[in-house]
Amino acid sequence: MCRLTFVLPELIWADSVFVVGDFNHWDTAALPMQQDAHGQWKATIEVEAGGVYQFRYLCDGDWINDNQADAYYANDYGGHNSVVMTDPEPSA
């Protein structure tokens, strides 16, 4: 398993932000982000190591992408999803 932490800057003004992706079956309420003491939005999830995961942020009902994503894949809605690629587990 691999721990992913998603971070959005304090410049994001919102009442609610969620990380939505194939790792949570695109459930719009499964992974809420919380603001830390510096105003950054953060959420952490465990996923399989060596995976490729598509995701987006749902910010007060608006979809936004991660500007530091590993890649971007076209989606079925005419836009793009952010992609994060996790490292495979080291072999022993």
C-alpha positions in Angstrom: 0.0 0.0 0.0 1.0 3.6 -0.6 -0.2 6.8 1.2 -1.2 9.7 -1.0 -1.6 13.2 0.4 -3.5 15.7 -1.7 -2.7 19.3 -1.1 -4.4 22.5 -2.5 -3.0 26.0 -1.7 -4.5 28.4 0.8 -5.5 30.5 -2.2 -8.5 28.2 -2.7 -11.5 30.0 -1.2 -14.2 27.4 -0.6 -16.7 26.1 1.9 -16.0 22.5 1.0 -13.4 20.6 -1.2 -13.4 16.9 -1.9 -10.9 14.6 -3.7 -12.9 12.5 -6.2 -11.3 9.8 -8.3 -11.3 6.2 -9.4 -9.7 5.2 -6.0 -13.1 6.0 -4.4 -15.3 5.2 -7.3 -15.8 8.9 -8.1 -17.9 9.3 -4.9 -18.3 13.0 -4.5 -18.5 12.8 -0.7 -16.0 10.0 0.1 -12.8 12.1 0.7 -13.3 15.6 2.1 -10.3 17.8 2.4 -9.6 19.8 5.6 -7.8 23.1 6.0 -4.7 23.1 8.1 -3.5 26.0 10.3 -1.9 27.6 7.3 -5.1 27.4 5.2 -3.9 24.6 2.9 -6.5 22.0 2.0 -5.3 18.4 2.7 -6.6 14.9 2.5 -4.8 11.5 2.7 -5.8 8.1 1.3 -4.1 4.7 1.0 -4.0 3.1 -2.4 -2.2 0.2 -4.0 1.5 0.9 -4.8 2.4 1.0 -8.5 -1.0 2.3 -9.5 -2.1 5.0 -11.9 -5.1 7.0 -10.5 -7.3 9.6 -12.1 -8.9 12.2 -9.9 -10.2 15.8 -9.7 -11.2 18.2 -6.9 -14.8 19.1 -6.3 -14.6 22.7 -4.9 -18.0 24.1 -3.9 -19.6 22.1 -6.8 -17.0 23.1 -9.4 -14.5 20.6 -10.8 -10.8 21.7 -10.8 -7.6 19.8 -11.6 -4.3 19.6 -9.7 -1.7 21.8 -11.4 1.0 19.5 -10.1 -0.4 16.2 -11.4 1.8 13.6 -12.9 -0.3 13.7 -16.1 -3.7 14.6 -17.5 -6.1 12.2 -19.2 -9.1 13.2 -21.3 -12.4 12.3 -19.7 -15.8 11.6 -21.2 -17.1 15.1 -20.4 -14.8 17.1 -22.8 -12.2 17.9 -20.1 -9.3 16.3 -18.4 -8.7 14.4 -15.2 -5.6 14.8 -13.1 -3.4 11.7 -12.8 -1.1 10.5 -10.0 1.2 7.6 -10.4 2.5 5.8 -7.3 5.8 4.1 -7.1 5.9 0.3 -7.1 6.8 -1.3 -3.8 10.6 -2.0 -3.6 11.5 -5.6 -4.2 13.3 -7.4 -1.4 
